[in-house]
Amino acid sequence: MNAQLDPQPEQERIARVYRGWHGGAALARYAWHRPDIVFQHAMRTRVLSRLLANTVGTDLGKVRVIDVGCGTGSFLRQLIDWGATPAHLTGTELQQDRLDLARPRSAPDVHWHCGPLSALPAANADLVSANTVISSVLDPALRARLAADMWRLLKPGGWCLVFDFRYNNPRNPHVRKVTCAELDGYWPGQRRHYQTLLLAPPVGRALAAMPALVTETLAALAPPLRSHFMYMVQKER
């Protein structure tokens, strides 16, 4: 393997960053009961449900999914709530402690893989997802390699799904924004969907005490304030 493409140092850096972050004081900003977090979850759910219905379809029972960087499995549990079959779902992670939390919280038939995506054999997935994962990979060559592995695991006619940051965070050097043009360069599919969403966290927190209509209106009328996006692209049949 070309030494310049050795993923091990970057994977170790990512694991080290997240070991320090999970369970730290920073988590308090993302507590499930905070009004801004409740609003973000609702908006993200609306966009996700619409995109999935328009791509993989409304019946998720037969959809085979690989969630890259699955964390504690929340995305897969959402799909199960919407009718996905647990045995058709796979979550991958670099950190064993995240999977140790995911297993008891999720249906027993979900498959879990600890290690790099490149270690998985070629699959026949209908959907390969990466939620705030690509932005954590700083090396451009390794980003491209991750994208290639996602594409490899996808069957013809299947969809890649990315949820990630539109902007750099000046307070967090451990992540870097992901652009639509960058994703277009990774994947050659012709059918694409791209939608921005979520007020930038500082704005959302500042408006947390306001009526929900205020944040809804601002998010609708001020696209530059939306800090995240969802992107889907279909692999040619």
C-alpha positions in Angstrom: 0.0 0.0 0.0 1.2 3.5 -0.8 2.4 5.0 2.5 0.7 8.3 1.6 -2.6 6.5 1.7 -2.0 4.5 4.9 -5.3 5.2 6.8 -4.0 4.1 10.2 -2.7 7.5 11.5 -5.8 9.3 10.4 -8.1 6.6 12.0 -6.1 6.8 15.2 -6.4 10.6 15.2 -10.2 10.4 14.7 -10.5 7.8 17.5 -8.4 9.9 19.8 -10.5 13.0 19.2 -13.8 11.3 19.7 -12.6 9.5 22.8 -11.9 12.9 24.3 -15.2 14.3 23.1 -17.7 11.7 24.1 -18.7 12.0 27.7 -17.1 15.4 28.0 -18.6 18.7 29.0 -19.2 19.5 25.3 -22.0 16.9 25.3 -24.2 19.1 27.4 -24.8 21.3 24.4 -26.3 18.4 22.6 -28.6 17.0 25.4 -31.7 15.5 23.9 -34.1 17.7 25.9 -32.6 21.1 24.9 -35.1 23.1 22.8 -32.6 23.8 20.0 -31.7 20.1 19.8 -35.4 19.1 19.7 -35.9 21.5 16.8 -32.8 20.2 15.0 -34.0 16.6 15.4 -37.5 17.4 14.1 -36.2 19.2 11.0 -33.6 16.5 10.2 -36.3 13.8 10.5 -38.6 15.7 8.1 -35.9 16.1 5.5 -34.7 12.5 5.9 -38.1 11.0 5.7 -38.9 12.9 2.5 -35.6 12.0 0.8 -35.8 8.3 1.7 -39.4 8.1 0.5 -38.4 9.7 -2.9 -35.4 7.5 -3.4 -35.3 4.0 -1.7 -39.1 4.1 -1.3 -41.7 4.1 1.5 -41.4 0.4 2.3 -38.1 0.0 4.2 -38.7 -3.6 5.1 -36.5 -4.9 2.3 -33.9 -2.1 2.2 -30.4 -3.2 3.1 -28.4 -0.5 4.8 -24.8 0.0 5.8 -24.4 3.0 8.2 -20.7 4.2 8.2 -19.5 5.6 11.5 -22.8 4.5 13.1 -21.9 5.7 16.6 -24.4 4.3 19.1 -26.8 3.3 16.3 -29.3 6.1 16.5 -29.7 6.3 12.7 -30.3 2.6 12.3 -32.9 2.7 15.2 -34.7 5.4 13.3 -34.9 3.2 10.3 -36.2 0.3 12.4 -38.9 2.6 13.8 -39.9 3.4 10.2 -40.2 -0.3 9.3 -36.6 -1.5 8.3 -35.8 -5.1 9.1 -33.0 -5.2 11.7 -31.3 -8.2 10.0 -30.9 -6.0 6.9 -28.9 -3.3 8.8 -25.2 -3.0 9.4 -23.4 -0.4 11.5 -19.7 0.2 11.2 -17.5 2.0 13.7 -13.8 2.6 14.4 -14.4 2.7 18.2 -15.5 -0.5 20.0 -16.9 1.5 22.9 -19.5 3.1 20.6 -20.6 -0.3 19.4 -20.7 -1.6 23.0 -23.4 1.1 23.6 -25.2 0.5 20.3 -25.8 -3.2 20.8 -27.9 -3.2 23.9 -29.9 -0.2 22.7 -30.7 -1.7 19.3 -32.6 -4.7 17.9 -30.6 -8.0 18.4 -30.4 -8.9 14.7 -28.6 -5.7 13.6 -25.0 -6.5 12.4 -22.1 -4.5 13.8 -18.5 -4.1 12.4 -15.6 -2.6 14.2 -12.9 -1.5 11.9 -12.3 0.4 8.6 -14.9 0.2 5.9 -12.3 -1.2 3.5 -12.3 -4.5 5.6 -15.9 -5.3 4.6 -16.4 -7.5 1.6 -18.3 -6.2 -1.4 -21.9 -5.9 -0.4 -25.3 -5.4 -2.1 -26.6 -2.5 -0.1 -29.6 -0.4 -1.2 -28.4 2.5 1.0 -25.0 3.4 2.4 -25.1 6.3 4.8 -22.5 8.5 6.5 -23.8 11.0 9.1 -21.2 13.6 10.1 -18.5 11.2 9.2 -16.7 12.6 6.1 -16.1 16.0 7.8 -14.1 14.1 10.5 -11.6 12.9 7.8 -9.2 15.7 7.2 -6.9 14.0 4.6 -8.4 14.6 1.1 -7.0 11.3 -0.3 -8.5 9.3 2.6 -11.9 11.0 2.1 -11.8 9.9 -1.5 -10.9 6.4 -0.4 -13.8 6.3 2.1 -16.2 7.5 -0.7 -14.9 4.8 -3.0 -15.5 2.1 -0.3 -19.0 3.4 0.2 -19.6 3.2 -3.6 -18.2 -0.3 -3.7 -20.6 -1.6 -1.0 -23.6 -0.2 -2.9 -25.5 -2.2 -5.4 -26.5 -0.8 -8.9 -29.5 1.4 -8.4 -28.7 1.9 -4.7 -28.2 5.3 -3.0 -25.5 6.9 -1.0 -26.7 9.3 1.8 -24.5 12.0 3.4 -25.5 14.3 6.3 -22.7 16.7 7.2 -21.4 20.3 7.7 -21.6 23.0 5.0 -19.1 25.3 6.9 -15.9 25.0 8.8 -16.1 25.5 12.5 -13.3 27.9 13.6 -13.5 26.5 17.1 -13.1 22.9 16.0 -10.0 22.1 14.0 -10.8 18.4 14.0 -13.5 18.7 11.3 -13.6 20.2 7.8 -16.6 21.1 5.7 -17.9 18.9 2.9 -19.1 20.5 -0.3 -21.6 19.4 -2.9 -19.0 19.7 -5.6 -16.7 17.4 -3.6 -19.3 14.7 -3.3 -20.2 15.0 -7.0 -16.6 14.4 -7.7 -16.6 11.2 -5.7 -19.7 9.6 -7.1 -20.7 9.5 -10.8 -24.4 9.0 -10.3 -26.8 11.1 -12.4 -29.7 11.3 -10.0 -28.9 13.6 -7.0 -30.6 15.4 -4.2 -29.1 18.1 -2.1 -30.8 20.1 0.6 -29.5 22.4 3.3 -31.0 22.4 6.8 -30.6 23.3 10.4 -29.7 26.7 11.8 -26.1 27.1 12.7 -25.7 25.9 16.3 -24.8 29.3 17.8 -27.9 30.8 16.1 -30.1 27.9 17.2 -28.9 28.2 20.8 -29.5 31.9 20.9 -33.1 31.5 19.7 -33.8 28.4 21.8 -36.1 30.4 24.1 -38.1 31.8 21.2 -41.3 30.3 19.9 -40.7 27.5 17.4 -42.3 29.6 14.6 -39.4 32.0 14.9 -36.7 29.4 14.2 -38.8 27.7 11.6 -39.2 31.0 9.7 -35.6 32.0 10.0 -34.4 28.6 8.7 -36.8 28.9 5.8 -36.0 32.5 4.8 -32.2 32.6 5.4 -30.5 29.7 3.6 -27.0 30.9 4.4 -27.7 30.3 8.1 -28.3 26.6 7.5 -25.1 24.8 8.7 -25.8 21.3 7.5 -27.0 19.4 4.4 -28.3 16.1 3.2 -27.1 14.7 -0.1 -28.2 11.6 -1.9 -26.9 10.1 -5.2 -27.9 7.0 -7.0 -25.5 4.4 -8.4 -26.3 3.7 -12.1 -28.1 0.4 -12.7 
